[in-house]
Amino acid sequence: MDVSRKLGILVFYAVPAIIGGGIVFHLSGGSWMYVWIYEILLLLTAGGFIAR
């Protein structure tokens, strides 16, 4: 996988990280713990795509 494709995957995951983090924060009643869990799961998923 070339560098431009890896960067494209990271950009593709950056939007859900920003928007989804706000949605999770709102739905959880302002708890940062759920936002961190969401972000870590998203990071692991993106890392899995980048690693292969």
KEKE-3310 file (N, C-alpha, C; in steps of 0.2 Angstrom, whole numbers, plus 5000, padded with zeros to 4 digits):
npx = (5004:5003:5010:5001:4989:4988:4988:4976:4967:4969:4964:4951:4947:4948:4937:4926:4931:4931:4918:4910:4915:4910:4896:4896:4900:4889:4878:4882:4880:4889:4901:4918:4924:4917:4919:4933:4934:4927:4936:4948:4944:4941:4954:4961:4955:4958:4972:4973:4969:4979:4991:4990)
npy = (4994:5011:5027:5038:5032:5027:5039:5044:5035:5038:5052:5049:5043:5053:5062:5055:5054:5067:5072:5061:5060:5071:5068:5057:5062:5071:5062:5053:5061:5070:5064:5060:5048:5039:5045:5043:5030:5027:5034:5027:5014:5018:5022:5010:5003:5010:5009:4995:4995:5002:4995:4983)
npz = (5000:4995:5001:4999:4999:5012:5019:5014:5020:5034:5034:5030:5042:5051:5050:5056:5068:5074:5072:5076:5089:5095:5095:5102:5114:5117:5118:5128:5139:5143:5146:5146:5146:5138:5126:5124:5124:5112:5103:5104:5100:5086:5082:5083:5073:5062:5063:5060:5047:5041:5044:5036)
capx = (5000:5008:5009:4995:4983:4988:4986:4969:4963:4969:4959:4944:4945:4948:4931:4922:4934:4929:4911:4908:4917:4905:4890:4896:4900:4882:4874:4884:4878:4895:4906:4923:4926:4914:4923:4940:4933:4926:4942:4953:4942:4942:4961:4963:4952:4962:4978:4972:4969:4986:4996:4990)
capy = (5000:5017:5032:5042:5028:5027:5046:5044:5031:5042:5057:5046:5041:5059:5065:5052:5055:5074:5072:5056:5061:5076:5065:5052:5066:5073:5056:5050:5066:5074:5059:5060:5041:5036:5048:5040:5023:5028:5036:5021:5009:5020:5022:5003:5001:5013:5006:4989:4996:5005:4989:4978)
capz = (5000:4995:5006:4997:5001:5019:5021:5013:5025:5040:5033:5030:5049:5055:5050:5061:5075:5076:5072:5081:5096:5098:5095:5108:5120:5119:5119:5135:5144:5144:5149:5142:5146:5132:5120:5124:5121:5105:5099:5104:5095:5080:5081:5082:5067:5057:5063:5057:5039:5039:5045:5031)
cpx = (5005:5006:5003:4989:4982:4986:4978:4965:4963:4964:4952:4942:4945:4941:4926:4925:4932:4922:4908:4909:4912:4898:4890:4896:4893:4878:4875:4882:4884:4901:4912:4926:4923:4918:4930:4939:4932:4932:4947:4950:4942:4950:4964:4961:4956:4969:4978:4972:4976:4991:4996:4992)
cpy = (5006:5022:5036:5038:5028:5034:5047:5041:5035:5048:5055:5044:5048:5062:5062:5053:5062:5074:5067:5057:5066:5073:5060:5056:5069:5067:5053:5055:5070:5070:5058:5052:5038:5038:5044:5033:5023:5029:5031:5016:5011:5020:5015:5000:5004:5010:4999:4989:4998:4999:4984:4980)
cpz = (5000:5000:5005:5000:5008:5022:5020:5018:5032:5039:5033:5038:5053:5055:5056:5068:5078:5077:5077:5088:5099:5099:5101:5114:5122:5121:5126:5140:5147:5147:5144:5142:5140:5126:5119:5122:5114:5101:5099:5100:5088:5078:5080:5075:5061:5057:5060:5049:5037:5039:5039:5024)
residu = (MET:ASP:VAL:SER:ARG:LYS:LEU:GLY:ILE:LEU:VAL:PHE:TYR:ALA:VAL:PRO:ALA:ILE:ILE:GLY:GLY:GLY:ILE:VAL:PHE:HIS:LEU:SER:GLY:GLY:SER:TRP:MET:TYR:VAL:TRP:ILE:TYR:GLU:ILE:LEU:LEU:LEU:LEU:THR:ALA:GLY:GLY:PHE:ILE:ALA:ARG)
# end
